[in-house]
Amino acid sequence: MDLQEKIGKRITELRKAKKLSQQKFAYEADIERSFLTHIEKGRKNISVGTLERIMSALEISVKDFFDSEFFSNGKKKK
């Protein structure tokens, strides 16, 4: 799985944990719902600015966003 797919899966996981539909979440993140669909499926590369808006809508820090098994590469943290 490449980084683009990992980011998409992480966004989906966090959005669903907040019980937000794609439509509602896209509105809160100020992005098009169809674009969000492509992001979540790992089909679109996103800018840092878009990722910032997504993390803001999720109310999560950069550290907490990337501190996940999606980004661990199978290595255990020390």
Beta strands, then each sheet from edge to edge (+ up, - down):
end
